[in-house]
Amino acid sequence: MIEALKSDAIVEKLGGRFKLTALIQRRLGEIIEGARPLVDRNGRSDLEVVIDEIMQDKITLEMDPALIEKMRGPGSSKKR
């Protein structure tokens, strides 16, 4: 098992398990489609490379503010 996934440090780094999972999934897809890793591969699997990229702050998950508002639904910006 990948050591970084055994602790909560990687989860806390991104602000939750959902965000971590989303970032891993997105980046794995990019690497599978041919994107170059941002860290040395050193014989590691794609997943191990992605985890190392996250731990070294080479990649992050950014949310589009417009998408966040859309997800909150109508009237969410109004004060109650």
N, C-alpha and C positions, 0 to 999 in steps of 0.2 A: 504494500500500500504506500501511497505517496505520503511522506512524513508531514508535509505542510497541511494536509487535510485532517490530520489527527488532532490538531489544536484549533482553538477558536480564533486564533490570530488572523488567519486569512479571511474568516467570516466578518470579523470586526473591521478589518481593513476596508471592506467594501460596503459595510452597513447592513449585512444580512445574507442569509442563505439564498434567498431568491435572486438577489443581485449577483451573488457569486456564481450561481448556476447559469444565469443569463449570460454573464460575461464569458464563462468557460464555453458554453455552447456556441456563442457567436464567434469567438476566436478559433475554436476547433474547426468550425466550418470554413473560416478564412484560410487556415493552414492546409486543410484537406483540399481546398480549391487552388492551392499553389502559392499562398502568401509565404514570404520568408519569415522564419522565426526571428525574434528580436533578441534572443539569447543564443549562446552556443548549444547545439543539439547534443553533442557528446554521447551519441548512441541512445538517447532517451526517446520515449514514445511522444507522440503529439500531445497527449494530456499532460505529461510531465513537463514538457516545454511550456505549455500554457500556464501551468501553475507557477513555474519559475518566473515567467514574464509578469504575472500578477504580483508575486512576492517582491520582485525587483522594481515595482511601480513602472513597468514599461507599458502597461495597458491599464485602462480604467473604464468604468461604465458611466457614461453620461446620458442623462435623460433630457429629452427635448421638453422645455417648459410648456409649449403648446400641447404636446401629447399628454402631459401630466394634467393640465386643465381639462382636456377632453375626457380623460379617464375619470375625473372627479364628477363630471356630469354637469347639466345645466343648473345655473343658479349658485354654483359653488363659490364663485368669487364675491357674491353679495354678502354683506355683513348681516348677522342675525341679531 
